[in-house]
Amino acid sequence: MATIYVCRKCKHSKELQSALARKTDATVKLVGCQDVCTQPLAGTRVEGCLQWFGGLDQSKRQRALIDLVNDGGRGPVPAVLVKARSKKRAGKSPR
C-alpha cells in the first residue's frame, strides 16, 4: 500500500485529500509546508524515490497522480506530472 504526503497548509488541499481517499487505497498523511508550494502539493514514492508534485488543483494532474499511485509508483512519471515535479524537494523526506 502506498503513502501519499499532502501539505495540510496548501490552498485546496482538502479537495485533493478527498479525491485521493475516494479513488485510491493509499494512506494519506498530512505534513507541514514543504516550502515549494505550487498549491496543492503532494509527495509519493516513484521507483523507490520520494517525488513531490505541485499544482494538483488541476484535474488532469490529479488523475495522473491517482493513476501513478494505483500502479504502485512503477514506471515513468506521466508527462503531465513531469512539469509539476518539484526538483528542489526530490528525494527528500517530508518536514
N, C-alpha and C positions, 0 to 999 in steps of 0.2 A: 504494500500500500504506500502510495506516495504522500509526501508532505508538501504543502504549499504555504509559504510565508507571505502574509499580506500586511502591508503597512496600515496600522489602525488609524493614523492621523491624516491620511490622504483623503481628499475630497472624492466622493463616490465609491469609497472602499466597501461600504455596506452592500451596495448593489453587486459588486464583484464577489464578495463573500457569499451572498445568497446564490448567485449563479454557479459558483464552484461547488457549493454544498448540494445544489439540486442536480447538477449534471455530472459530478464525479464522485468516486468513493474515497477520494483523498482526504487526509486530515488537514484542515485549515487552521494554521496557528497565526495569531495576531502578534506583530512585532512592532517595535518603535520605529521612528523615522530613520530611513537609510541615507538621508541627505543627498539623494539623487532623484528626487521626486519629479516624475512626469506622471501625473496622477491618473488613476491609482497605480500602485506599484505592487508587484508580486514576484516571489522567487521560488524556484523549484530546481531539483536536480535533473540535469540533462547530460546523459552519457557520463555520469559519475561526478560532475562538477556543478556546483550551485550557480545558477544563472538568474539574473534579475531582469524583469521586463516592466517597462513603464507604459503609460498611455493606454491602460487597459479599460478605459471607458468606451473605446471603440468596439463595436460588436464583432467585427472581423478578428480583431486581436484576441478578444475573449474566447471566441470559438476555437481559434488556433491554439491558445493555451490549454483549453479544456481537452482538445484532441491530443495534444502533446502529453498531457498528464495521463489521460486514459490509455495511451500507448506505452506508458511506463517510462517516459523520458528517453526512449531509444530512438535512434535515427536522427536525421538532420533537423535543425530548428526550422519551422516553416518560414517562408520568405517574409510574410507579414510581420513576424516577430523578430526577424534579424535586425530591422531598423529600430525596433523598440528595446533591444537589449542594451543594458547598461554596462559599458565596458569598465567603468570605474569600480563597480561592485562585483564584477565577475569573479567567481570562485571564493568569495568572502562570506563568512557566516553572518546571520542576521544580528543586529545590535540588540 
